């Protein structure tokens, strides 16, 4: 199979542990407190939307230490479904790091991290920052749908029936992210959100 015929991953992305598929929802590793990872440009606005629909089930910046690791990972948002204890790591992926100005969250770059969370029995849901910035309620609807499908809890989905489905976005390669940086693409969609 040639490199060009490989399907390009799209956001949103969902990674579901086998234990969760088997209706065993308890995390193997519980969060170990609030992290101090830099908060992305769109995350505070998205946090407000998540808290509006999911209430006290939302925990921003939660640390998870995988076995055999010296350093923890920090989930942008942890949502804990209250009836089952299902843990969802919700990630907001930007193409260019605000801190380093280098490409980030490129195709394949977060694979090992995803595996660490899945091995901890956390569902991983990844959105592009542009989706969260321009379609926050649609992203919330997607999360609510995942919760309903995995646990049978329709409470959140019922609150979001009036919202359209999130528009998928292709994930970027390092080369594409560099091109986006040259075009100030990230600044353009972030500026639109502020208007």
CORZIGI-V159367 format. One record per helix or strand of 2 or more residues. SS is the DSSP state (@ for helix, = for strand). FROM is the first residue (numbers start at 0). LEN is the number of residues. If there is no record, write none. Layout:
{{SS:FROM:LEN} {SS:FROM:LEN}}
This chain:
{{@:2:3} {=:9:2} {=:12:3} {@:17:4} {@:42:15} {=:57:7} {=:72:8} {=:86:7} {@:110:9} {=:121:7} {@:128:6} {@:135:16} {@:154:5} {=:168:2} {@:173:9} {@:184:10}}
